[in-house]
Amino acid sequence: MKYYHLIHDQKKISVQEDGDGDTTLLLLHGNSCSKEIWIPLFESDLKNRFRLVAFDLPGHGKSERALRPELTYTPSGLAECVSDIVNLLQLKSVVLIGNSLGGHVAIHSIDKIKNLKGIVVQGTPPIGSLADFPKAFLPHPLAGLFQSNIVEKDQVKVLFDQLFINRNSTEMDVECFLSTDPVFREMFTASVIKGNGLINELDALKNALIPKLLMHAMGDVLINVGYVKEIATSTHSTFIDIDGGHLLPLDNPESIVKTLSPFLDKAVVD
């Protein structure tokens, strides 16, 4: 495993990578999480076939806080960071894999990556417009924590306990949330409400002539599975239901790897 920093907009981005292969799996984490969510995939057999790269989004994990948060903490701003990482590492063949917010960032990055071979999103209901939000997301009393710059540790612990089915939340999960730049959650939410840097994700998926996989965790308390199924059909994407909670890469990594293998075979061949 290698750990290093890259510079994006004059700030350090923390990166980890392992494995070897012509195709890179670029792993994108969610809101107020970090690249650590992908550790189980780094420990899997995927690294024997692919180069695995994960990084902390600006303001998350070990990456520095954004120099210009009003520009960086937006959907398009985060997609620019993804594009920058791809270019800095000179990645020639890429499959984007995103959890939660990381899935939305992946969709926003589709047109920015020349050699994109496939895209996988999980815990991510693709959005066409703001009108889709009530249909895409389930009501949850603590979901507002993902939009607030003021959070209580006890509340975060209660929320994270509900994001897993097969394991318990850990102190590290909670501390990762608390250490995220608090400005990020508020500014990102504001940018989405204003439509700042927000694309029509349904059109982006539908127009992407690459293999597309929408994963849904059966125990996800935040995402409406019916909506995701409909979107999979309308965007010509594959839909798969997997046992687990919203943070599936930590909750059921074995099933993710098992599901990814045939999809990646198709993506790389195509």
Secondary structure, DSSP 4 states (H G I P E B T S, - for coil): -EEEEEEETTEEEEEEEEE--SSEEEEE--TT--GGGGHHHHTSGGGGTSEEEEEPPTTSTTSPPPSSHHHHSSHHHHHHHHHHHHHHTT-SSEEEEEETHHHHHHHHHGGG-TTEEEEEEES----SSGGGHHHHB---TTGGGGG-S---HHHHHHHHHTS-SSS---HHHHHHHHHS-HHHHHHHHHHHHHTTT---HHHHHHH--S-EEEEEETT-SSB-HHHHHHHHHHTT-EEEEESS-SSHHHH-HHHHHHHHHHHHHHHHH-
